């Protein structure tokens, strides 16, 4: 049953928290405007102040009980679980990456909004209530009970670890970007500094601490997201409701792009990019000789320079960054050639859908993978295990969709106004570039080079990383730094909330699903929690190390995770609930084939440039997912049906009342 007094106490606590947050914003604004508070000081306040609050919640919520650690005692009310789920769901990809993808890709970026939103509907309708009725702690628990035997559990553990770790790396990347920008640290250092914020909650109290922290983080991230775009909307249109007024920005972008296509200076720069692409192509075709020649030329230049020549530092830097082998040279030069080729093309329409078959295929494939991947994400599904009843799980799904909607209908407006502001750089003299360009250039998120030597910025000379759009827009628009700092705090909250949920999922998969359920079932509850915490720390450090290599942009890393989830876990969960004939052999074969096919295609397309039907790496699950369904259905029909007891189990979890093992303690 739902405790009304408990809900009332929660409302009061979070109302006070929200009021304190708004008061802090007002005080910092006054301090910046009238007392000259430095951006560095404001950045430290937001970074360490918010982490301190999250840490305090983690300390207050610390627990050693198994049910509290794994599923928050199954007593989280629907509204608050909806907020926690939204925060868990709206990761750095939603907060930072989605608007950035929309800003740079235009219409094509809508695949992320449609896929993620539609996927959450699938999750709420097809999977979440039924898994809550089962009442387990994890997805592998369900796979074990539904299909019988330890092998389905083991395959589920492997899939959960691969999906969750890929997603975790994306979140830590977002934390690193924010920490490096707020504190002025190198990205590689910022990753590990931000890691402290991730650990303070999940390490102390598991799902219980993470849940109440995620509610606090949702409040921060949604207010931070709405403020800048509301101000920009009012600034340009006089209407603060950005969701209905950003047509102004879309019209401005289209008009500017039409001018840029015909501008002689822009055409001149695009020709330079075209020649660079041709030169890189020639170097790739003549490997390994071209690699050896390039290295030799740099070494000869360095030897020819006097010891005190200032140019030596630049040559030494080029030598340090030069590919270490012909294989690495091929990868780097191929990537650079693709970018140069893209920069040599005139800007595409911002609001026109893809017209070619390949573009439309990628758009639809990505949308589908994001939908199905959403419905198979372990850390999101786990959130529905924390509600008191099955009915609360259903209600929670509705609330979560509402809280997600607030950000998702705002993202296109944020992207349009951010892109519109960015275009104001075009035509400026290089000597007049604003300070924010240098600040973001230091963390390698924007590059502007005078390729044609005219001293004026052309559109084709600007290279913007999509991950900077949301974080930089307040500064670009000339808003007070307190707003920029608060937006960074919101991005940090989004990344931390999801990273916490992912860490819990990964550590649970190893300590609970693998070690306790398969290796040592006599483990005491307190020891299980201790092992889970130790594994959480190890996984976090490994994730930070991998993130420091910046394998891809945030939204791309996240899309990989969704493809992997769609191709491995989603079919096994859906068929496990809705197909009584599905058996252990079919589920295992389907998951292995789907996951393997997706990983192989992801590797070949991302690192070897091999693409089937033009499908990009971010939609790689489009090959593994149907294979999973096909293999699972065929194998299950060619092998004996599951025992009658398991078929009755499937029937039982479909009924709307009751909950198997609901609220069980161990």
C-alpha positions in Angstrom: 0.0 0.0 0.0 1.0 3.6 -0.6 1.9 5.5 2.6 0.1 8.9 2.4 2.2 10.4 5.2 5.4 9.4 3.5 4.2 11.0 0.3 3.3 14.3 2.1 6.8 14.4 3.8 8.4 13.9 0.4 6.5 16.8 -1.1 7.5 19.1 1.7 11.2 18.1 1.5 11.4 18.6 -2.3 9.4 21.8 -2.2 11.9 23.2 0.3 14.8 21.9 -1.9 13.3 23.6 -5.0 12.8 26.9 -3.2 16.4 26.8 -1.9 17.7 26.1 -5.5 15.8 29.2 -6.9 17.0 31.3 -4.0 20.6 30.3 -4.7 20.2 31.3 -8.4 18.9 34.7 -7.4 21.7 35.3 -4.9 24.4 34.2 -7.4 22.9 36.5 -10.0 22.9 39.4 -7.6 26.5 38.6 -6.7 27.6 38.4 -10.3 25.8 41.6 -11.4 26.4 43.9 -8.4 29.5 42.4 -6.6 31.5 41.1 -9.5 31.5 37.4 -8.6 33.9 35.6 -11.0 32.7 32.9 -13.4 35.2 30.5 -11.8 33.7 31.0 -8.4 30.2 30.5 -9.7 31.3 27.4 -11.5 32.8 25.9 -8.3 29.5 26.7 -6.5 27.4 24.9 -9.0 29.8 21.9 -9.4 30.6 21.3 -5.8 27.4 22.7 -4.3 25.1 20.3 -6.3 27.4 17.4 -5.7 27.4 18.2 -2.0 23.6 18.1 -2.0 23.6 14.8 -3.8 26.2 13.4 -1.4 24.1 14.5 1.6 21.1 12.6 0.1 23.3 9.6 -0.4 24.6 9.7 3.2 21.1 10.1 4.6 19.8 7.2 2.4 22.7 4.8 3.0 21.7 1.3 3.6 22.9 -2.3 4.1 19.6 -4.0 3.4 19.4 -6.0 0.2 15.9 -4.8 -0.8 16.7 -1.2 0.0 20.0 -1.4 -1.9 18.6 -3.2 -5.0 15.0 -1.8 -5.4 14.7 1.0 -2.8 12.5 -1.2 -0.6 9.7 -1.1 -3.2 8.1 1.9 -1.6 8.7 4.8 -4.1 5.4 6.6 -4.9 4.4 6.8 -8.6 5.0 10.6 -9.0 8.5 10.5 -7.4 9.4 7.3 -9.2 8.3 9.0 -12.5 10.7 11.9 -11.7 13.5 9.5 -10.8 12.8 7.5 -14.0 12.8 10.6 -16.1 16.2 11.7 -14.6 17.5 8.2 -15.0 16.3 8.1 -18.6 17.2 11.7 -19.6 20.9 11.2 -19.6 23.7 13.5 -20.9 22.5 12.4 -24.4 19.1 13.9 -23.8 20.3 17.0 -22.0 23.5 17.7 -24.0 23.6 15.6 -27.1 20.0 15.6 -28.4 19.7 19.4 -29.0 23.2 19.4 -30.4 22.3 16.7 -32.9 19.2 18.6 -33.8 21.2 21.9 -34.2 23.7 20.4 -36.5 21.6 17.8 -38.4 18.3 19.6 -38.6 15.4 17.4 -39.5 17.5 14.2 -39.3 18.0 14.8 -35.6 14.3 14.3 -35.0 14.9 10.5 -35.1 16.3 10.8 -31.6 13.1 12.5 -30.2 10.7 10.2 -32.0 12.7 7.1 -31.2 13.3 7.7 -27.5 9.7 9.0 -26.8 8.1 6.2 -28.8 10.3 3.7 -27.1 9.2 4.8 -23.7 5.6 4.2 -24.7 6.5 0.7 -25.8 8.3 0.1 -22.5 5.3 1.3 -20.5 2.8 -0.7 -22.4 4.5 -4.0 -23.3 7.1 -4.6 -20.6 7.4 -2.5 -17.4 4.1 -3.4 -15.5 4.6 -7.1 -16.2 8.2 -7.2 -14.9 7.1 -5.3 -11.8 4.4 -7.9 -11.2 7.1 -10.6 -11.4 8.8 -8.6 -8.6 12.4 -9.4 -9.2 15.5 -7.3 -8.7 17.0 -7.5 -12.2 16.4 -8.5 -15.9 18.5 -11.7 -15.6 16.3 -12.7 -12.6 13.3 -12.5 -15.0 15.1 -14.4 -17.7 16.1 -17.2 -15.3 12.5 -17.5 -13.9 10.8 -17.3 -17.3 13.1 -19.6 -19.4 14.4 -21.9 -16.6 18.1 -22.7 -16.0 21.1 -20.6 -15.5 22.2 -20.2 -19.1 19.5 -17.6 -20.0 20.5 -15.7 -16.9 24.2 -15.8 -18.0 23.4 -14.5 -21.5 21.3 -11.8 -20.0 24.1 -10.8 -17.7 26.5 -10.5 -20.6 24.1 -8.4 -22.6 23.3 -6.2 -19.6 27.0 -5.6 -19.0 27.7 -4.7 -22.6 24.7 -2.4 -23.0 25.1 -0.7 -19.6 28.8 -0.2 -19.9 28.6 1.4 -23.4 25.9 3.8 -22.0 28.0 4.5 -18.9 31.0 5.6 -21.0 28.7 8.1 -22.7 27.6 9.6 -19.3 31.1 9.8 -17.9 32.1 11.6 -21.2 29.4 14.2 -20.5 30.5 14.6 -16.9 34.1 15.1 -18.2 33.0 17.8 -20.6 31.1 19.7 -17.9 33.8 19.4 -15.3 36.5 20.5 -17.6 34.5 23.5 -18.7 33.5 24.6 -15.2 36.9 24.1 -13.7 39.1 24.8 -16.7 40.7 21.3 -16.5 41.8 19.1 -19.4 39.0 16.7 -20.4 40.9 13.7 -19.3 41.3 15.1 -15.8 37.7 16.4 -15.7 36.4 12.8 -16.3 37.9 11.6 -13.0 36.9 14.7 -11.1 33.3 14.2 -12.2 33.5 10.6 -11.3 33.5 11.6 -7.6 30.0 13.0 -8.1 28.8 9.8 -9.6 30.1 7.7 -6.8 28.9 9.6 -3.8 25.3 8.5 -4.2 25.4 5.0 -5.8 28.3 3.8 -3.6 26.6 4.7 -0.3 23.0 3.7 -0.7 22.4 1.8 -3.9 19.0 2.2 -5.5 17.5 3.8 -2.4 20.1 6.7 -2.4 20.1 6.9 -6.3 16.2 7.2 -6.4 16.0 10.2 -4.0 19.0 11.8 -5.6 17.5 11.4 -9.1 14.4 13.2 -8.0 16.6 16.1 -6.8 18.6 15.9 -10.1 15.5 16.0 -12.2 14.4 19.3 -10.6 17.9 20.8 -11.3 18.1 19.6 -14.9 14.6 20.6 -16.0 14.8 24.1 -14.6 18.3 24.5 -16.0 17.1 23.4 -19.4 14.0 25.6 -19.6 15.5 28.9 -18.4 17.9 29.8 -21.3 15.6 28.8 -24.1 12.7 30.7 -22.5 14.9 33.8 -22.3 16.1 33.4 -25.9 12.5 33.0 -27.1 11.4 36.1 -25.3 14.5 38.0 -26.6 13.7 37.3 -30.2 10.0 36.9 -30.4 8.5 38.5 -27.3 6.9 35.2 -26.5 8.5 33.2 -23.6 6.9 29.9 -24.7 9.8 28.6 -26.8 8.0 25.5 -27.8 5.6 27.4 -30.1 7.8 30.4 -31.1 11.0 28.8 -32.5 9.6 29.0 -36.0 11.3 32.5 -36.1 14.7 30.8 -35.6 13.9 28.2 -38.3 13.1 30.9 -40.8 16.3 32.8 -40.0 18.4 29.6 -40.4 16.9 28.8 -43.8 17.4 32.3 -45.0 21.0 32.4 -43.9 21.7 29.0 -45.4 20.3 30.2 -48.8 22.7 33.1 -48.7 25.7 30.9 -47.8 25.1 28.6 -50.7 25.7 31.4 -53.2 28.4 33.4 -51.3 31.7 33.5 -53.3 33.8 33.4 -50.1 31.9 30.4 -48.9 32.5 28.6 -52.2 36.2 29.5 -52.0 36.5 27.8 -48.6 34.5 24.8 -49.7 36.9 24.3 -52.6 39.8 24.3 -50.1 38.0 21.5 -48.2 37.5 19.6 -51.4 41.2 19.7 -52.2 42.0 18.6 -48.7 39.7 15.6 -49.1 41.4 14.7 -52.4 44.8 15.0 -50.8 43.8 12.7 -47.9 42.3 10.2 -50.4 45.6 10.1 -52.3 47.5 9.6 -49.0 45.2 6.7 -48.0 45.6 5.0 -51.4 49.5 5.2 -51.2 49.8 3.8 -47.7 52.2 2.8 -46.1 54.6 4.9 -48.2 52.7 8.1 -47.5 52.8 7.5 -43.8 56.5 6.9 -43.8 57.1 10.0 -46.0 55.0 12.2 -43.7 56.8 11.1 -40.6 60.2 11.6 -42.3 59.4 15.1 -43.4 58.4 16.2 -39.9 61.5 14.7 -38.4 63.7 16.5 -41.0 61.9 19.8 -40.3 62.6 19.3 -36.5 66.3 18.6 -37.1 66.7 21.6 -39.3 65.3 24.1 -36.7 67.6 25.7 -34.1 67.1 24.6 -30.5 65.7 28.0 -29.6 63.3 28.3 -32.5 59.7 28.8 -31.4 58.4 26.7 -34.3 60.0 23.5 -32.7 57.1 23.2 -30.2 54.6 23.1 -33.0 56.6 20.5 -35.0 57.0 18.4 -31.8 53.3 18.5 -31.2 52.6 17.4 -34.8 55.0 14.5 -34.3 53.4 13.5 -31.1 49.9 13.5 -32.7 51.2 11.8 -35.9 49.7 8.3 -36.4 51.8 5.6 -34.7 51.3 3.1 -37.6 49.9 2.9 -41.1 46.8 1.2 -39.7 46.2 4.2 -37.4 47.0 6.6 -40.2 44.3 4.9 -42.4 41.7 5.3 -39.6 42.6 8.9 -38.8 42.9 10.0 -42.4 39.7 8.3 -43.5 37.9 10.1 -40.7 39.5 13.4 -41.7 38.6 12.8 -45.3 35.0 12.2 -44.5 34.9 15.5 -42.5 36.6 17.4 -45.3 34.2 16.0 -47.9 31.2 17.0 -45.7 32.6 20.5 -45.2 33.1 20.9 -49.0 29.3 20.6 -49.5 26.9 23.6 -49.3 24.8 23.7 -46.1 21.7 21.5 -46.4 18.2 22.7 -45.6 17.6 22.6 -41.9 13.9 21.7 -42.1 13.7 19.3 -45.1 13.5 15.5 -44.5 16.0 13.3 -46.2 15.2 12.9 -49.9 17.5 10.0 -50.9 16.8 6.4 -50.1 19.9 5.9 -48.0 19.1 9.0 -45.9 15.6 7.9 -45.3 16.7 4.3 -44.5 19.1 5.5 -41.9 16.5 7.8 -40.4 13.9 5.1 -40.1 16.4 2.5 -38.9 17.7 4.8 -36.2 14.2 5.7 -35.0 13.3 2.0 -34.7 16.5 1.1 -32.9 16.0 3.9 -30.4 12.4 2.8 -29.7 13.2 -0.9 -29.2 16.4 -0.1 -27.4 14.5 2.1 -24.9 12.2 -0.8 -24.1 15.1 -3.1 -23.4 17.4 -0.8 -21.3 18.2 -2.6 -18.0 18.7 0.5 -15.9 15.4 2.0 -16.9 13.4 -1.2 -16.5 14.9 -1.6 -13.0 13.2 1.6 -11.9 9.8 -0.1 -12.2 10.9 -2.7 -9.6 10.9 0.1 -7.0 7.2 0.9 -6.8 4.9 -0.5 -4.1 2.4 -2.1 -6.5 1.8 -3.0 -10.1 -0.8 -0.2 -10.4 1.8 2.3 -9.1 4.2 1.0 -11.8 1.7 1.8 -14.5 1.0 5.2 -13.0 4.7 5.8 -12.6 5.2 5.2 -16.4 2.6 7.8 -17.2 4.3 10.4 -14.9 7.7 9.6 -16.3 6.4 10.2 -19.8 5.1 13.6 -18.7 8.3 14.6 -17.1 10.3 13.4 -20.1 7.9 15.4 -22.4 8.8 18.7 -20.7 12.4 18.4 -22.0 11.7 16.6 -25.3 9.3 19.2 -26.7 11.8 21.9 -25.7 14.8 20.3 -27.4 13.9 21.4 -30.9 13.4 25.0 -29.7 16.8 24.9 -27.9 18.5 23.5 -31.1 16.9 26.1 -33.4 17.7 29.1 -31.2 21.2 27.7 -30.5 21.9 27.2 -34.2 20.6 30.7 -35.0 22.9 32.2 -32.4 25.9 30.3 -33.8 25.3 31.6 -37.3 25.9 35.1 -35.9 29.6 34.3 -36.0 29.6 34.2 -39.8 30.9 37.5 -41.2 32.8 38.5 -38.1 36.5 39.4 -38.2 38.7 36.8 -36.5 40.0 39.6 -34.3 36.5 40.3 -33.1 35.6 36.7 -32.1 33.9 36.6 -28.6 35.6 35.2 -25.6 33.4 32.1 -25.4 35.0 30.8 -28.6 38.4 30.6 -27.0 37.0 29.1 -23.8 35.3 26.2 -25.7 38.2 25.8 -28.1 40.4 24.9 -25.1 38.3 21.8 -24.5 38.3 21.0 -28.3 34.6 21.6 -28.8 34.8 24.3 -31.4 37.5 25.1 -34.1 37.5 28.1 -36.4 40.3 28.4 -38.9 40.9 31.1 -41.5 41.4 28.8 -44.4 41.3 31.3 -47.2 43.3 34.0 -45.2 40.7 36.8 -45.6 40.5 37.5 -41.8 36.7 36.9 -41.9 34.8 34.0 -40.5 33.0 31.8 -43.1 30.5 29.2 -42.2 32.6 26.4 -43.8 35.5 27.5 -41.5 33.6 26.7 -38.3 33.7 23.2 -36.9 31.3 22.7 -33.9 31.1 19.7 -31.7 27.4 19.0 -31.1 28.0 18.4 -27.4 28.7 22.1 -26.8 25.4 23.5 -28.2 23.3 23.3 -25.0 26.2 24.2 -22.6 27.5 27.1 -24.7 24.2 28.7 -25.8 23.7 30.9 -22.6 27.2 32.4 -23.1 26.7 32.8 -26.8 23.4 34.6 -26.2 25.1 37.0 -23.7 23.1 35.8 -20.7 24.6 36.1 -17.2 27.2 33.5 -16.5 25.1 32.3 -13.6 22.7 30.9 -16.2 25.6 29.2 -18.1 26.8 27.7 -14.9 23.4 26.5 -13.9 22.9 24.9 -17.3 26.2 23.0 -16.8 24.9 21.9 -13.4 21.8 20.6 -15.2 23.9 18.7 -17.6 25.9 17.3 -14.8 22.7 16.3 -13.0 21.5 14.5 -16.1 24.8 12.7 -16.6 25.1 11.8 -12.9 21.5 10.5 -12.6 21.9 8.1 -15.4 25.5 7.1 -14.5 24.3 6.2 -11.0 21.5 4.0 -12.4 23.9 2.3 -14.8 26.5 1.7 -12.1 23.9 0.1 -9.9 22.8 -2.1 -12.8 26.3 -3.2 -13.7 27.3 -4.0 -10.1 24.0 -5.8 -9.5 24.5 -7.9 -12.7 27.9 -9.1 -11.3 27.3 -9.3 -7.6 23.6 -10.4 -7.5 23.0 -12.1 -10.9 26.4 -13.7 -11.5 28.1 -14.2 -8.1 25.2 -14.8 -5.8 22.7 -16.5 -8.1 25.2 -18.6 -10.0 28.4 -19.1 -8.0 27.8 -18.7 -4.3 24.1 -18.8 -3.3 25.0 -19.0 0.4 26.3 -15.5 0.5 24.9 -13.3 3.3 22.9 -10.2 2.5 25.4 -7.8 4.0 28.3 -9.4 2.0 26.3 -9.1 -1.2 25.9 -5.4 -0.6 29.6 -5.0 0.2 30.6 -6.8 -3.0 28.2 -4.7 -5.0 29.7 -1.5 -3.7 33.3 -2.7 -4.4 32.4 -3.7 -7.9 30.6 -0.4 -8.4 33.9 1.4 -7.6 35.9 -0.7 -10.0 33.4 -0.4 -12.9 33.3 3.4 -12.4 37.1 3.7 -12.7 37.2 1.5 -15.8 34.4 3.5 -17.3 36.2 6.8 -16.7 39.4 5.4 -18.2 37.6 4.3 -21.4 35.7 7.7 -21.6 39.0 9.6 -21.5 39.7 8.3 -25.0 36.7 10.2 -26.4 35.6 7.3 -28.7 32.7 9.2 -30.1 30.2 12.0 -29.4 27.8 11.4 -26.5 24.7 10.9 -28.6 26.5 8.3 -30.9 27.8 6.3 -27.9 24.3 6.2 -26.5 22.8 5.1 -29.8 25.3 2.2 -29.8 23.9 1.1 -26.4 20.3 1.3 -27.7 21.1 -0.8 -30.8 22.8 -3.4 -28.5 19.8 -3.5 -26.2 17.3 -3.7 -29.1 19.2 -6.6 -30.6 19.7 -8.6 -27.4 17.3 -8.0 -24.5 14.2 -6.5 -26.1 13.1 -9.6 -28.1 13.8 -11.9 -25.1 11.7 -9.7 -22.8 8.7 -9.2 -25.2 8.6 -12.8 -26.3 9.0 -13.9 -22.7 5.8 -12.0 -21.7 3.7 -12.4 -24.8 4.6 -15.8 -26.4 4.0 -18.8 -24.1 5.6 -21.1 -26.7 9.0 -19.3 -26.5 11.4 -21.6 -24.7 14.9 -21.5 -23.3 16.6 -22.7 -26.5 14.9 -20.1 -28.6 15.6 -17.2 -26.2 19.3 -18.1 -25.8 19.9 -18.6 -29.5 18.1 -15.3 -30.4 20.0 -13.2 -27.8 23.4 -14.6 -28.9 22.8 -14.2 -32.6 21.3 -10.7 -32.3 24.0 -9.4 -30.0 26.9 -10.9 -32.0 25.6 -9.7 -35.3 25.2 -6.1 -33.9 28.6 -6.0 -32.4 30.3 -7.3 -35.6 28.4 -4.8 -37.8 29.1 -1.9 -35.3 32.8 -2.7 -35.4 33.0 -3.1 -39.2 31.0 0.0 -39.9 32.6 2.3 -37.3 36.2 1.3 -37.5 36.6 -0.4 -40.9 34.2 1.8 -43.0 32.1 -1.2 -44.2 28.4 -0.4 -44.5 25.5 -2.6 -45.7 22.8 -0.6 -47.5 24.4 2.6 -46.2 23.3 1.9 -42.6 25.4 4.0 -40.2 26.9 2.5 -36.9 24.4 4.2 -34.7 21.6 2.1 -36.2 23.6 -1.2 -36.3 21.0 -3.0 -34.3 18.7 -3.0 -37.4 20.5 -6.2 -38.4 20.8 -7.9 -35.1 17.2 -7.3 -33.9 15.2 -9.1 -36.6 17.8 -11.9 -36.5 17.1 -12.3 -32.8 13.3 -12.5 -33.3 13.7 -14.8 -36.3 16.1 -17.2 -34.7 14.2 -17.2 -31.4 10.9 -18.0 -33.0 12.3 -20.7 -35.4 14.4 -22.5 -32.7 11.6 -22.4 -30.2 9.2 -24.0 -32.7 11.8 -26.7 -33.6 12.4 -27.7 -30.0 10.1 -28.9 -27.2 7.8 -26.3 -25.6 8.5 -25.0 -22.2 7.1 -26.9 -19.2 3.4 -26.3 -18.3 4.5 -24.6 -15.1 6.4 -21.9 -17.1 3.4 -21.4 -19.4 1.2 -20.9 -16.4 3.8 -18.4 -15.1 3.5 -16.4 -18.3 -0.3 -16.3 -17.8 0.1 -15.2 -14.2 2.2 -12.1 -14.9 -0.3 -10.8 -17.5 -3.1 -10.4 -15.0 -3.5 -6.8 -13.7 -3.8 -7.7 -10.0 -1.3 -9.1 -7.6 2.5 -9.3 -7.7 4.7 -12.2 -7.6 7.1 -11.8 -4.7 6.2 -8.2 -4.4 8.1 -6.5 -1.6 9.9 -9.6 -0.8 12.9 -9.2 1.5 16.0 -11.4 1.4 
